[in-house]
Amino acid sequence: MHDPGAGKAGRPPFRSRAEISRLLQEALRGERRALRRPEALAALRRAGYGGLSLDAPLWLHEFSFSARPADVSWARRRVTEFAADCDLAGAELYDLGLAAGEALGNAVEHGSPNGDLDIVHVRVGLLRRSVAVEIVDQGLGFDASLTRALRAEGTRGRGLPFMRGLLDELRIEAAPHGTRVLLVKHL
């Protein structure tokens, strides 16, 4: 099938990041999806975009919510729906959803010093062969390398090792104005 907008030899013409983002937003309109819809990858293919990397994810979905514990399950469902739009499926999608739920819960419980007055920001996007989820809170941050060793009788402190076991990569960047958590799961 010939694309009238294609360049030489049938290749798609070069498109700017802003134009690709616009195409993706058009393809992904709508909040709730009953089935996985791979419009994001189809739009990327139509745009001829292949320059994805871990350092510069193509963020497809962004949302924020008040740091209320009752909203964590809603946010987790939304992350899972959006990750499915990025073509993540099966056990990988389930693992990312579990890890995202833990990270979202941490952002609400530990990263929101003003309770539901604080806002948690979430982005879901594509890397070259992975899906990325970024969660940013407004807490004071912490040094993830200083997390204590697990104790058999303890019921807390298991979230980070749990997330690391579910994900292909977990990055935590703490700053005085908040913590940024990046969850990465390979397609």
Phi and psi restraints in degrees (value plus and minus 20) as a CYANA .aco file:
   2 HIS   PHI    -114.1   -74.1
   2 HIS   PSI     111.8   151.8
   3 ASP   PHI    -115.7   -75.7
   3 ASP   PSI      97.9   137.9
   4 PRO   PHI     -82.1   -42.1
   4 PRO   PSI     -40.6    -0.6
   5 GLY   PHI    -110.5   -70.5
   5 GLY   PSI     -17.1    22.9
   6 ALA   PHI     -93.9   -53.9
   6 ALA   PSI     132.5   172.5
   7 GLY   PHI    -104.1   -64.1
   7 GLY   PSI    -176.2  -136.2
   8 LYS   PHI     -81.3   -41.3
   8 LYS   PSI     126.8   166.8
   9 ALA   PHI      37.5    77.5
   9 ALA   PSI       8.1    48.1
  10 GLY   PHI      55.6    95.6
  10 GLY   PSI     -15.3    24.7
  11 ARG   PHI     -97.4   -57.4
  11 ARG   PSI     126.3   166.3
  12 PRO   PHI     -84.1   -44.1
  12 PRO   PSI     127.8   167.8
  13 PRO   PHI     -89.3   -49.3
  13 PRO   PSI     135.8   175.8
  14 PHE   PHI     -83.6   -43.6
  14 PHE   PSI     115.5   155.5
  15 ARG   PHI    -147.4  -107.4
  15 ARG   PSI     124.8   164.8
  16 SER   PHI     -92.7   -52.7
  16 SER   PSI     141.0   181.0
  17 ARG   PHI     -79.4   -39.4
  17 ARG   PSI     -57.1   -17.1
  18 ALA   PHI     -85.8   -45.8
  18 ALA   PSI     -60.8   -20.8
  19 GLU   PHI     -87.5   -47.5
  19 GLU   PSI     -59.9   -19.9
  20 ILE   PHI     -83.6   -43.6
  20 ILE   PSI     -63.5   -23.5
  21 SER   PHI     -79.9   -39.9
  21 SER   PSI     -61.8   -21.8
  22 ARG   PHI     -83.3   -43.3
  22 ARG   PSI     -63.9   -23.9
  23 LEU   PHI     -79.9   -39.9
  23 LEU   PSI     -62.3   -22.3
  24 LEU   PHI     -86.9   -46.9
  24 LEU   PSI     -61.6   -21.6
  25 GLN   PHI     -81.8   -41.8
  25 GLN   PSI     -58.7   -18.7
  26 GLU   PHI     -84.0   -44.0
  26 GLU   PSI     -60.5   -20.5
  27 ALA   PHI     -90.7   -50.7
  27 ALA   PSI     -45.5    -5.5
  28 LEU   PHI    -129.2   -89.2
  28 LEU   PSI      -1.3    38.7
  29 ARG   PHI     -80.0   -40.0
  29 ARG   PSI     126.2   166.2
  30 GLY   PHI      88.4   128.4
  30 GLY   PSI     120.5   160.5
  31 GLU   PHI    -110.3   -70.3
  31 GLU   PSI     -62.9   -22.9
  32 ARG   PHI    -130.2   -90.2
  32 ARG   PSI     117.4   157.4
  33 ARG   PHI    -150.7  -110.7
  33 ARG   PSI     106.6   146.6
  34 ALA   PHI     -98.9   -58.9
  34 ALA   PSI     -50.3   -10.3
  35 LEU   PHI    -146.7  -106.7
  35 LEU   PSI     138.4   178.4
  36 ARG   PHI     -83.2   -43.2
  36 ARG   PSI     116.5   156.5
  37 ARG   PHI    -149.5  -109.5
  37 ARG   PSI      92.3   132.3
  38 PRO   PHI    -104.3   -64.3
  38 PRO   PSI      15.8    55.8
  39 GLU   PHI     -82.6   -42.6
  39 GLU   PSI     -50.3   -10.3
  40 ALA   PHI     -81.7   -41.7
  40 ALA   PSI     -69.7   -29.7
  41 LEU   PHI     -88.5   -48.5
  41 LEU   PSI     -55.8   -15.8
  42 ALA   PHI     -83.0   -43.0
  42 ALA   PSI     -62.2   -22.2
  43 ALA   PHI     -85.4   -45.4
  43 ALA   PSI     -58.2   -18.2
  44 LEU   PHI     -83.2   -43.2
  44 LEU   PSI     -63.4   -23.4
  45 ARG   PHI     -83.0   -43.0
  45 ARG   PSI     -63.6   -23.6
  46 ARG   PHI     -81.5   -41.5
  46 ARG   PSI     -55.7   -15.7
  47 ALA   PHI    -100.5   -60.5
  47 ALA   PSI     -32.8     7.2
  48 GLY   PHI      53.1    93.1
  48 GLY   PSI       7.5    47.5
  49 TYR   PHI    -111.9   -71.9
  49 TYR   PSI     104.4   144.4
  50 GLY   PHI    -155.1  -115.1
  50 GLY   PSI     -10.0    30.0
  51 GLY   PHI    -109.4   -69.4
  51 GLY   PSI      21.7    61.7
  52 LEU   PHI    -106.3   -66.3
  52 LEU   PSI     122.6   162.6
  53 SER   PHI    -167.9  -127.9
  53 SER   PSI     147.0   187.0
  54 LEU   PHI     -87.2   -47.2
  54 LEU   PSI     -50.4   -10.4
  55 ASP   PHI     -98.3   -58.3
  55 ASP   PSI     -40.3    -0.3
  56 ALA   PHI    -157.2  -117.2
  56 ALA   PSI      52.9    92.9
  57 PRO   PHI     -83.2   -43.2
  57 PRO   PSI     133.7   173.7
  58 LEU   PHI    -113.6   -73.6
  58 LEU   PSI      80.6   120.6
  59 TRP   PHI     -94.6   -54.6
  59 TRP   PSI     103.0   143.0
  60 LEU   PHI    -121.1   -81.1
  60 LEU   PSI     -53.6   -13.6
  61 HIS   PHI    -151.9  -111.9
  61 HIS   PSI     117.8   157.8
  62 GLU   PHI    -157.9  -117.9
  62 GLU   PSI     120.6   160.6
  63 PHE   PHI    -176.9  -136.9
  63 PHE   PSI     142.9   182.9
  64 SER   PHI    -154.5  -114.5
  64 SER   PSI     136.1   176.1
  65 PHE   PHI    -169.9  -129.9
  65 PHE   PSI     135.2   175.2
  66 SER   PHI     -86.9   -46.9
  66 SER   PSI     123.4   163.4
  67 ALA   PHI     -95.4   -55.4
  67 ALA   PSI      43.7    83.7
  68 ARG   PHI    -124.9   -84.9
  68 ARG   PSI     111.8   151.8
  69 PRO   PHI     -74.3   -34.3
  69 PRO   PSI     -54.2   -14.2
  70 ALA   PHI     -85.0   -45.0
  70 ALA   PSI     -40.2    -0.2
  71 ASP   PHI    -112.1   -72.1
  71 ASP   PSI     -25.0    15.0
  72 VAL   PHI     -84.3   -44.3
  72 VAL   PSI     -63.3   -23.3
  73 SER   PHI     -86.1   -46.1
  73 SER   PSI     -56.9   -16.9
  74 TRP   PHI     -81.6   -41.6
  74 TRP   PSI     -65.5   -25.5
  75 ALA   PHI     -85.5   -45.5
  75 ALA   PSI     -59.3   -19.3
  76 ARG   PHI     -83.1   -43.1
  76 ARG   PSI     -64.7   -24.7
  77 ARG   PHI     -79.4   -39.4
  77 ARG   PSI     -61.2   -21.2
  78 ARG   PHI     -85.5   -45.5
  78 ARG   PSI     -63.1   -23.1
  79 VAL   PHI     -78.9   -38.9
  79 VAL   PSI     -64.5   -24.5
  80 THR   PHI     -83.5   -43.5
  80 THR   PSI     -63.0   -23.0
  81 GLU   PHI     -81.3   -41.3
  81 GLU   PSI     -64.1   -24.1
  82 PHE   PHI     -89.1   -49.1
  82 PHE   PSI     -57.0   -17.0
  83 ALA   PHI     -84.5   -44.5
  83 ALA   PSI     -55.3   -15.3
  84 ALA   PHI     -84.7   -44.7
  84 ALA   PSI     -55.9   -15.9
  85 ASP   PHI     -81.6   -41.6
  85 ASP   PSI     -48.4    -8.4
  86 CYS   PHI    -105.5   -65.5
  86 CYS   PSI     -11.1    28.9
  87 ASP   PHI      60.9   100.9
  87 ASP   PSI      -1.5    38.5
  88 LEU   PHI    -103.4   -63.4
  88 LEU   PSI     119.4   159.4
  89 ALA   PHI    -169.4  -129.4
  89 ALA   PSI     151.7   191.7
  90 GLY   PHI      41.5    81.5
  90 GLY   PSI    -160.4  -120.4
  91 ALA   PHI     -82.2   -42.2
  91 ALA   PSI     -54.6   -14.6
  92 GLU   PHI     -84.5   -44.5
  92 GLU   PSI     -61.5   -21.5
  93 LEU   PHI     -85.2   -45.2
  93 LEU   PSI     -63.1   -23.1
  94 TYR   PHI     -81.2   -41.2
  94 TYR   PSI     -65.9   -25.9
  95 ASP   PHI     -81.5   -41.5
  95 ASP   PSI     -64.0   -24.0
  96 LEU   PHI     -83.2   -43.2
  96 LEU   PSI     -60.7   -20.7
  97 GLY   PHI     -80.9   -40.9
  97 GLY   PSI     -62.9   -22.9
  98 LEU   PHI     -83.1   -43.1
  98 LEU   PSI     -67.2   -27.2
  99 ALA   PHI     -84.0   -44.0
  99 ALA   PSI     -60.5   -20.5
 100 ALA   PHI     -83.8   -43.8
 100 ALA   PSI     -60.6   -20.6
 101 GLY   PHI     -79.5   -39.5
 101 GLY   PSI     -61.6   -21.6
 102 GLU   PHI     -85.1   -45.1
 102 GLU   PSI     -66.0   -26.0
 103 ALA   PHI     -85.5   -45.5
 103 ALA   PSI     -59.1   -19.1
 104 LEU   PHI     -85.9   -45.9
 104 LEU   PSI     -62.3   -22.3
 105 GLY   PHI     -81.5   -41.5
 105 GLY   PSI     -60.6   -20.6
 106 ASN   PHI     -84.0   -44.0
 106 ASN   PSI     -60.3   -20.3
 107 ALA   PHI     -82.6   -42.6
 107 ALA   PSI     -58.8   -18.8
 108 VAL   PHI     -93.3   -53.3
 108 VAL   PSI     -67.5   -27.5
 109 GLU   PHI     -95.0   -55.0
 109 GLU   PSI     -65.5   -25.5
 110 HIS   PHI    -125.0   -85.0
 110 HIS   PSI     -41.8    -1.8
 111 GLY   PHI    -126.2   -86.2
 111 GLY   PSI      -4.5    35.5
 112 SER   PHI    -151.7  -111.7
 112 SER   PSI      60.4   100.4
 113 PRO   PHI     -83.8   -43.8
 113 PRO   PSI     -41.1    -1.1
 114 ASN   PHI    -122.0   -82.0
 114 ASN   PSI      -1.0    39.0
 115 GLY   PHI      42.1    82.1
 115 GLY   PSI    -157.3  -117.3
 116 ASP   PHI     -93.9   -53.9
 116 ASP   PSI     -16.9    23.1
 117 LEU   PHI    -100.5   -60.5
 117 LEU   PSI     -39.5     0.5
 118 ASP   PHI    -103.2   -63.2
 118 ASP   PSI     141.2   181.2
 119 ILE   PHI    -140.5  -100.5
 119 ILE   PSI     118.2   158.2
 120 VAL   PHI    -126.5   -86.5
 120 VAL   PSI     108.8   148.8
 121 HIS   PHI    -125.4   -85.4
 121 HIS   PSI     117.2   157.2
 122 VAL   PHI    -152.9  -112.9
 122 VAL   PSI     118.4   158.4
 123 ARG   PHI    -154.2  -114.2
 123 ARG   PSI     121.7   161.7
 124 VAL   PHI    -145.3  -105.3
 124 VAL   PSI     112.9   152.9
 125 GLY   PHI    -178.0  -138.0
 125 GLY   PSI    -196.7  -156.7
 126 LEU   PHI    -125.6   -85.6
 126 LEU   PSI     122.1   162.1
 127 LEU   PHI    -131.6   -91.6
 127 LEU   PSI    -192.5  -152.5
 128 ARG   PHI     -76.4   -36.4
 128 ARG   PSI     -71.0   -31.0
 129 ARG   PHI    -154.4  -114.4
 129 ARG   PSI      11.5    51.5
 130 SER   PHI    -167.2  -127.2
 130 SER   PSI     146.9   186.9
 131 VAL   PHI    -131.5   -91.5
 131 VAL   PSI     117.4   157.4
 132 ALA   PHI    -138.4   -98.4
 132 ALA   PSI     123.0   163.0
 133 VAL   PHI    -147.1  -107.1
 133 VAL   PSI     105.8   145.8
 134 GLU   PHI    -132.5   -92.5
 134 GLU   PSI     110.4   150.4
 135 ILE   PHI    -145.3  -105.3
 135 ILE   PSI     105.0   145.0
 136 VAL   PHI    -144.3  -104.3
 136 VAL   PSI     107.2   147.2
 137 ASP   PHI    -133.8   -93.8
 137 ASP   PSI    -195.6  -155.6
 138 GLN   PHI    -135.7   -95.7
 138 GLN   PSI      -0.9    39.1
 139 GLY   PHI     -97.1   -57.1
 139 GLY   PSI    -194.7  -154.7
 140 LEU   PHI    -100.6   -60.6
 140 LEU   PSI     -29.5    10.5
 141 GLY   PHI      60.3   100.3
 141 GLY   PSI     151.9   191.9
 142 PHE   PHI    -177.8  -137.8
 142 PHE   PSI     146.4   186.4
 143 ASP   PHI    -116.4   -76.4
 143 ASP   PSI      86.2   126.2
 144 ALA   PHI     -83.0   -43.0
 144 ALA   PSI     -44.3    -4.3
 145 SER   PHI     -92.5   -52.5
 145 SER   PSI     -34.8     5.2
 146 LEU   PHI    -116.1   -76.1
 146 LEU   PSI     -12.1    27.9
 147 THR   PHI     -81.2   -41.2
 147 THR   PSI     118.2   158.2
 148 ARG   PHI     -93.2   -53.2
 148 ARG   PSI     136.8   176.8
 149 ALA   PHI     -87.2   -47.2
 149 ALA   PSI     128.3   168.3
 150 LEU   PHI     -88.9   -48.9
 150 LEU   PSI     121.9   161.9
 151 ARG   PHI    -132.5   -92.5
 151 ARG   PSI     122.6   162.6
 152 ALA   PHI     -79.4   -39.4
 152 ALA   PSI     -55.8   -15.8
 153 GLU   PHI    -107.5   -67.5
 153 GLU   PSI     -29.6    10.4
 154 GLY   PHI     -98.5   -58.5
 154 GLY   PSI     131.5   171.5
 155 THR   PHI    -134.1   -94.1
 155 THR   PSI     -19.5    20.5
 156 ARG   PHI    -139.9   -99.9
 156 ARG   PSI     147.2   187.2
 157 GLY   PHI      63.5   103.5
 157 GLY   PSI      -7.0    33.0
 158 ARG   PHI    -120.1   -80.1
 158 ARG   PSI     -26.2    13.8
 159 GLY   PHI     -83.6   -43.6
 159 GLY   PSI     -66.5   -26.5
 160 LEU   PHI     -85.8   -45.8
 160 LEU   PSI     -66.8   -26.8
 161 PRO   PHI     -81.9   -41.9
 161 PRO   PSI     -56.1   -16.1
 162 PHE   PHI     -81.1   -41.1
 162 PHE   PSI     -68.5   -28.5
 163 MET   PHI     -83.9   -43.9
 163 MET   PSI     -61.6   -21.6
 164 ARG   PHI     -80.3   -40.3
 164 ARG   PSI     -55.4   -15.4
 165 GLY   PHI     -90.7   -50.7
 165 GLY   PSI     -44.4    -4.4
 166 LEU   PHI    -111.5   -71.5
 166 LEU   PSI     -42.9    -2.9
 167 LEU   PHI    -127.1   -87.1
 167 LEU   PSI     143.1   183.1
 168 ASP   PHI    -106.2   -66.2
 168 ASP   PSI     -44.7    -4.7
 169 GLU   PHI    -176.6  -136.6
 169 GLU   PSI     121.3   161.3
 170 LEU   PHI    -153.9  -113.9
 170 LEU   PSI     102.5   142.5
 171 ARG   PHI    -139.4   -99.4
 171 ARG   PSI     116.3   156.3
 172 ILE   PHI    -148.9  -108.9
 172 ILE   PSI     103.4   143.4
 173 GLU   PHI    -141.2  -101.2
 173 GLU   PSI      96.2   136.2
 174 ALA   PHI    -123.8   -83.8
 174 ALA   PSI     123.4   163.4
 175 ALA   PHI    -162.9  -122.9
 175 ALA   PSI     144.7   184.7
 176 PRO   PHI     -80.2   -40.2
 176 PRO   PSI     -42.7    -2.7
 177 HIS   PHI    -121.2   -81.2
 177 HIS   PSI     -14.8    25.2
 178 GLY   PHI     132.5   172.5
 178 GLY   PSI     157.4   197.4
 179 THR   PHI    -142.1  -102.1
 179 THR   PSI     117.2   157.2
 180 ARG   PHI    -132.9   -92.9
 180 ARG   PSI     103.2   143.2
 181 VAL   PHI    -134.8   -94.8
 181 VAL   PSI     108.4   148.4
 182 LEU   PHI    -136.0   -96.0
 182 LEU   PSI      99.2   139.2
 183 LEU   PHI    -124.1   -84.1
 183 LEU   PSI     112.0   152.0
 184 VAL   PHI    -149.2  -109.2
 184 VAL   PSI     109.3   149.3
 185 LYS   PHI    -150.0  -110.0
 185 LYS   PSI     108.1   148.1
 186 HIS   PHI     -91.8   -51.8
 186 HIS   PSI     124.6   164.6
